Amino acid sequence: MDIPTGWAIVEHRLMREFEFTDFSAAKAFVDEISMLSEDANHHPEIHLGWGYVVIELYTHDKNQITEKDLALALRINQTTEA
């Protein structure tokens, strides 16, 4: 399994933390990720705080990381590169 750039496997989940200048910027990122998740019909665990967002990806019904998780991680990475 090729782990996308910036992501790590923690407790059988893909995880990545993103940093922002303030809460509003972090929330805007969550809003964008929410739209990507709906489009993919695959929904991450999202932790939002002042200046940060942590995304956890795994496939709930399989209780493991699947291709869906890897694909969504890549799409999330693309939003941060734009």
FENURNOR-V832540 format. One line per field, one symbol per residue. burial: + if it has 24 or more other C-alpha atoms within 12 Angstrom, else -. A space follows every 50 residues. Layout:
# FENURNOR-V832540
burial: ???
This chain:
# FENURNOR-V832540
burial: --+---+-+---++++++-------++-++--+--++----+++++-+-- -++++++++-----+---+++++++++-----
